Amino acid sequence: MHPISTLEELHAARKPQPSIGSANGTNKSRIAVLGASGYTGEEVIRLMALHPSFAATVLTGESQAGKSFSDVYPHLRTATDVPTLVKIADVNWDEIDAAFCCLPHATTQETLAQLPKHIKVVDLSADFRLRNVNTYAEWYGGEHKAKELQKEAVYGLTEMFREEVKSARLVANPGCYPTSVQLPLMPLLKAKLIQTEDIIIDAKSGVSGAGRSAKQNLLYTEIAEGINSYGVTKHRHMPEIEQGLSEAAGSDVLISFTPHLMPMSRGMQSTCYVKMSHGVDVQQLRQRLEEQYADETFVHVLPAGQIPHTRHVRGSNFVYISVFPDRLPGRAIIISVLDNLVKGAAGQAMQNLNIMMGQPEETALMQQAMFP
């Protein structure tokens, strides 16, 4: 017998069952991933490798069409039966049950408007997050091109809108910053425990949040050994955050929000400075959040005094939240951390599609954080 000398020979010897590919002869749902060559598309594929009921039958990548997925992402070489990348125009939609749309902002609207009605979609772009199309035009610099479809979209902050997601055909997956801010603040605003004015958010993200495109400001020498603010007063996640907080408060909420780019590949922290309502203390804020998320798998409120770290959620779908008293009387500091590519993007998208397709919500998402 000849020794097994290569990874390919090892796979052939073991004859593995398809993990995320071909749904032929199985009961798996046939899933398309549009924009699979970007970071969020890659994360969807990584997570789907653990899914017993979803099969990635189509992967698109306009500039990478014709390449095998492992040529684009060699770390997923061991994911079996992953289809070759194709152009969107070449997809046979009759053979698709659902889709993750990971296309860039402003390119999604017309694509999704043309899809057959039987296909359920989770859109990871910002194109359907803002309910007011005029607000979209103001912040994204162009008229919305699928206004009727926008009316159908459900905002997919899973822990808040689970029932709406369940019956949706199109779910607008929240942005990473909005997820990290809305999860801690919406329950407190709804309960009138914090005031609607003077909400200040200092947020920090790993570089992967800016995508995979080659840009000068994302070069190693531009990013390493320093941090920088960006999108000051004009970051596009601001209206999305304000939309959710205003809905929770029952009145308009205007925030001060400044994001920062950190020299790390993934991870996100949002530090929120809030005014407590008259007579409210920090323990009441913590208690309300504990009640809100007591039965939730992925959102955890830490014990008093514990500081959440981004490295403690790296690669996972978990969110850690902690509440502290500020030195300034009547104010509190609320910190949340998540992985911007998982709970901030692909993981929450998987949560949503699980719900839409009648699957257990936690399926393919119970990986523990990667540390160190």
Secondary structure, DSSP 8 states (H G I E B T S, - for coil): -----SHHHHHHHH----SSS--TTS--EEEEEETTTSHHHHHHHHHHTT-SSEEEEEEE-TTTTTS-HHHH-GGGTTSTT---EE-GGG--GGG-SEEEE---TTSHHHHHHTS-TT-EEEE-SSTTT-S-HHHHHHHHSS--S-HHHHHH-EE--HHHHHHHHHT-SEEE---HHHHHHHHHHHHHHHTT-B-SSSEEEEEEE-GGGG-SS--GGGSHHHHTT--EE-STTT-TTHHHHHHHHHHHHTS---EEEEEEE-SSSS-EEEEEEEEB-TT--HHHHHHHHHHHHTT-SSEEE--TT----GGGSTTSS-EEEEEEE-SSTTEEEEEEEE-TTIIIIIHHHHHHHHHHTT--TTTT--------
